[in-house]
Amino acid sequence: MTVAEKTRISPETEQLFDDYVIPNYGRYKLSLVRGEGSHVWDDQGNRYLDFFPGWGCNLLGHCPAPVVEAVQDQVAKLIHVPNSWYMEAQGQWAKLLSERSFGGQAFFCNSGAEANEGAIKLARLHSTTGKYKIITFEGSFHGRTYAAVTATAQPKYHEGIGPLLPGFVYAPFGDLAAVTAKIDDDTVAIMIEPIQGEGGIRIASQEFLQGLRKLADERGLLLIFDEVQAGCGRTGKWFAYQHYGIEPDIMTLAKSLCGGIAGGALLAKKEVAKSLRPGMHAATFGGNPIAARAGIATIEMIEEQGLLARATELGEMFRAQLAPLVEELPFVTELRVKGLMIGLELSLPGAAIVQACLDRGLLINCTQGNVIRLLPAMTLTDEELEAGCDTLITALREHTP
Ligand SMILES: Cc1ncc(COP(=O)(O)O)c(C=O)c1O
């Protein structure tokens, strides 16, 4: 029996969702029960190769042993303490992140949207003259809370939930002249994903990001990088901005920050960080002992196993496998790769390709309707990469528009 013919979810689980879970997600009828490395299993025993583990959260693969061990150890000692007390692991985690980025200080939270909320508040708090406008970019994705979704310059995410938060101005991604023209006396910051993820793996050019840094310096603006998807080693460097020879003033992280455990962070240069004064911002679970231990274990695993270099190597292997498709198949228009952020743009909807891969036991994603997005794990083996690419290439070849 092929995977396509098999059931992938128990009727009981499906019924529970029908009866009790708000249907705000489009879900595939597949219920996962176990994961190991780049494989997951459904509740019927079917195995899948996962090229999109945890929507970008499982950069180390499913259940990475050092993270599992750290969490198991911590959960038996101390599960949660409020941020009114000190806790060594949180301080150590902040130090490790600071040393690998631009030497700033950390505020911890639980998700990407929450980190971006913090960044937006910090930018406004940092202005001594009440400046409040933030320039963000078309095609961006910053999360679903009100400030983050307003920062997200995609009309589809704004439908029916207005009025949005005032003070956001949108510019085309890559257009420095347009950004310059949008700056006025109330502008306080520019906020950007160096590589747009949900927007279709759109990689900012050197000139554009360096131009934004120069512009921010000249006009006294803060530069905020949302590295929720691109950060923490995914692109082969600790942070995507490190490919560009510049630094942001504030950076946000989440997704793979804690090896699959929920966690988010905002890092800010010290002179900016001090504007987040006591009482101005908080997150009850932010930087909790479990997230902190998982975050530390994540950094240690990446370094001990040389996974930054491996991410670069794997990215180039994906490029070698997929680049010929642009010549071969008329509906494959462009391949974009930065380490383990991989986008294959099609001139037609990609949903059928995702389904065809699922039917063959490979999990992938499609964003913006027509960009096949892969966010594979750094721990993927050469054999898994080849097997998954074979499946994807076969699905594409068999797809007649
Ligand atoms: C670049 C970026 N920022 C923010 C977010 C929101 O993160 P979360 O879903 O953890 O709130 C995402 C999620 O996909 C993202 O890709």
The ligand as an ORCA input file, in Angstrom:
! r2SCAN-3c Opt
* xyz 0 1
  C       9.845     36.313     10.421
  C       8.760     35.946     11.400
  N       8.459     36.800     12.379
  C       7.515     36.511     13.282
  C       6.810     35.335     13.232
  C       5.754     35.033     14.250
  O       6.221     34.073     15.128
  P       5.220     33.323     16.137
  O       4.311     32.485     15.313
  O       6.126     32.542     17.028
  O       4.484     34.394     16.866
  C       7.088     34.419     12.214
  C       6.327     33.162     12.115
  O       6.292     32.493     11.119
  C       8.092     34.731     11.278
  O       8.395     33.886     10.279
*
